[in-house]
């Protein structure tokens, strides 16, 4: 199908493009920008006047809940949520049931996702069998089945020798190990950031040192092995300072943050709002501000949705008993724009540098694709035509009934945000378009 998207503001951070021009798509690829290729006759045209035309978003952490947790969400519901959020590439953690530790399970997931003809799904394989932290999985076979890296999801490895062997093996074959830095013992069972607020509320705490101790161990192992490690969902100022130093040293590490952590702090727990029960927990305002600064200076490579749909039975409970997690696929774009807008407002008030829209979009397109090693996040001629069209000025209220995700819980319920997706194109096909 040949598609002509006209009159839109094309923002392609990967190639430094931010200008009003036309985009031409043919055979599932970007055919040209600006002027039509010779002999191009569009089968369909879309007038994008007043809209931003950008690469489809790349999300580094989205739980689709299949297989095993279909009562929380299904591939069909979460892929629809991805389309409504403009997300065209999804990286999925391996903590399904059964765990993604066998090639057949990975192939089944990719096959079922492919039949929906929506977002591209890129699974992470389990680093250890059953995520038990004891024996390594067959990484080569999982890679052949379609895994792009290996992770323990939320299960820390207690035996450092196992992690060392995993990194040695990963280095040998060029694999990336994805780790959320958390000590296996400090903060175990905690449900909120250790601080004055958790003490007043009587909530068990997760101290920042749970993150920093794990980082010190990881960086020593990276120095010893040279393995590439991606740090998932950083949450603290102290942790980010360690990452900044590791990058300056030249260690092969990257990191991301969850989009909710770009905005929320532990104060947003309010009166025990279980929608604010997430992992890692929301930390102090100082930590939140450090996340924003680290995004701007490049210490943080990407923003992810950390999409973790939870059903009512597990969320509508007292804070300490509720399951952690929040829906995020449909909010990733709007909350990224919110960060850019707030930085621009700070600049206008003389409080800091601006984060223009193109710079913010890079964190959820080309920068995220680079971290994951994906050929995505670009509108260069010849690239796969994954495209999102959105109105950066359109304001909408986050309401549970309007979310396509089966998980309706987010700490942003009732918030008004800017940035509404109007159409999502996957491999040259209009996969979703908002009705007028």
C-alpha positions, -999 to +999 in steps of 0.1 A: +000+000+000+012+035-010+005+061+016+009+099+015+009+118+048+008+155+040+011+188+057+024+174+090+052+185+112+077+157+108+099+152+138+125+125+134+151+128+162+173+101+148+180+122+117+177+157+131+145+165+112+119+189+126+100+206+097+066+207+080+069+183+051+052+154+034+060+117+041+056+090+015+053+053+023+054+023-001+058-015+005+059-011+042+089+012+041+096+050+042+098+059+005+107+096+008+104+128+028+095+161+012+090+153-025+073+122-038+095+096-055+092+093-093+059+076-104+045+076-068+007+073-068-008+071-033-036+047-027-045+067+004-037+102+017-039+115+052-039+152+059-018+157+090-022+195+092-016+206+128-003+172+138+032+158+145+044+129+124+070+109+143+085+075+144+063+050+163+072+048+199+096+020+212+087+009+247+114-010+267+091-025+293+055-036+286+040-066+302+013-081+279+004-107+306+003-137+282+009-165+287-006-172+321-021-140+334-050-135+310-072-125+339-051-094+342-048-086+305-046-103+271-025-098+240-055-084+222-063-058+248-027-047+254-018-045+217-049-023+212-036-001+240-003+001+223-020+013+191-039+039+209-007+051+226+013+052+193+036+024+205+048+003+176+076-017+192+073-035+226+100-051+247+084-077+270+099-090+303+100-128+308+080-130+340+050-147+324+035-181+335+052-202+324+084-181+324+099-174+290+128-198+295+122-221+265+123-214+228+088-228+222+072-204+246+090-174+229+080-186+194+043-190+206+042-155+220+057-140+188+033-160+166+002-150+185+013-113+186+021-114+149-014-127+140-028-094+155-008-074+129-002-045+153+029-037+174+061-056+169+068-077+200+104-083+212+106-107+241+133-108+267+143-143+276+147-155+312+183-152+323+180-182+346+156-212+344+123-203+360+138-170+371+150-189+401+186-176+399+202-210+399+210-223+364+214-203+332+190-207+304+200-218+268+206-182+257+216-192+222+184-211+215+163-183+230+180-158+208+172-179+177+136-180+189+134-142+189+147-129+222+166-096+221+182-099+255+180-116+289+164-106+322+155-117+357+125-092+356+118-085+393+137-116+407+172-107+419+199-133+417+211-141+452+242-160+441+267-136+426+286-165+410+255-172+389+253-136+378+291-136+370+287-167+348+257-152+331+276-120+322+306-140+310+284-161+287+266-130+275+298-112+267+311-142+247+281-142+224+273-105+224+241-106+243+227-079+265+217-086+301+188-064+314+188-059+351+167-039+375+192-031+402+179-043+436+196-060+465+181-094+472+178-088+509+178-051+518+143-037+514+129-072+508+091-070+514+092-032+514+063-014+497+073+023+498+104+045+497+122+046+530+117+080+544+097+102+566+064+097+547+066+059+549+074+061+586+044+084+592+021+060+572+035+029+589+046+014+556+077-009+553+104+008+533+127+001+504+159+022+510+179+037+482+208+016+492+189-014+478+195+001+444+230+014+450+245-018+465+232-038+435+248-012+412+282-014+429+281-052+425+270-050+389+296-025+379+324-047+394+311-076+374+309-055+342+345-044+347+355-080+351+336-094+321+330-065+297+294-076+292+268-051+281+242-044+308+210-024+305+197-011+339+159-011+340+138+015+358+163+035+378+147+053+407+172+073+428+195+102+426+223+082+442+219+054+418+219+077+388+251+093+400+267+059+400+255+053+365+268+087+354+303+078+368+302+043+352+294+058+318+322+083+322+345+054+330+335+038+297+316+008+310+291-006+285+259+003+304+227+020+295+196+027+316+160+037+315+133+051+338+096+044+341+075+073+328+056+075+360+088+081+380+095+111+358+065+129+375+055+111+407+071+111+442+063+092+474+040+121+484+016+109+457+007+079+478-016+103+495-040+085+517-028+050+508-038+052+471-031+017+458-028+031+422+005+046+434+018+012+445+045+004+419+079-012+417+104+003+423+085+027+447+081+064+440+109+081+458+115+116+471+112+148+452+150+151+452+151+117+434+124+127+410+142+159+401+175+139+396+157+116+372+146+146+351+181+161+351+196+128+341+172+125+312+182+159+300+220+153+303+219+119+287+227+098+318+193+081+313+190+067+278+153+061+275+119+064+290+096+033+292+060+029+301+067+001+327+032-011+316+020-036+342-017-041+341-033-053+373-069-064+377-094-049+402-092-079+426-055-074+431-055-036+431-086-025+450-071-035+483-053-018+512-020-003+500+002-029+516-019-058+501-024-044+466-003-058+437+023-033+424+019-020+388+002+006+367-010+008+331+012+030+309+011+022+272-015+048+265+002+074+287+038+071+275+035+098+248+015+122+268+036+119+299+068+123+279+053+155+264+045+167+299+081+164+309+092+184+278+065+211+285+075+214+321+112+218+313+103+244+287+083+263+314+112+261+337+135+277+311+110+305+306+111+311+343+149+310+343+151+278+362+168+255+338+173+243+302+144+234+279+137+199+267+122+206+232+097+181+219+122+165+195+146+158+223+119+143+245+106+121+216+141+107+211+138+091+246+109+070+234+119+064+198+155+063+185+173+063+218+151+034+231+156+015+198+194+019+202+193+005+237+173-026+225+193-030+193+162-026+172+160-013+136+132+012+147+127+048+157+136+064+124+118+079+094+148+077+071+141+064+035+142+026+035+133+023+072+103+003+083+073+026+081+063+026+118+047+060+123+026+079+148+005+109+141-005+130+172-018+164+182+006+178+207-019+204+219-050+183+223-058+179+259-076+149+274-085+135+308-071+101+319-102+080+326-104+043+333-133+038+309-113+054+280-083+031+284-081+002+260-058-017+283-075-043+304-056-028+334-074+004+343-052+014+372-028+043+371-018+071+395-027+096+368-065+088+368-083+122+367-052+141+354-056+163+323-027+157+299-017+170+264-008+149+234-034+127+217-026+100+192-047+104+160-033+074+140-007+046+143+009+031+113+027-002+115+049-015+086+031+009+062-005-001+073-028+021+092-033-001+122-054+023+142-070+057+136-090+078+160-125+084+148-135+120+144 
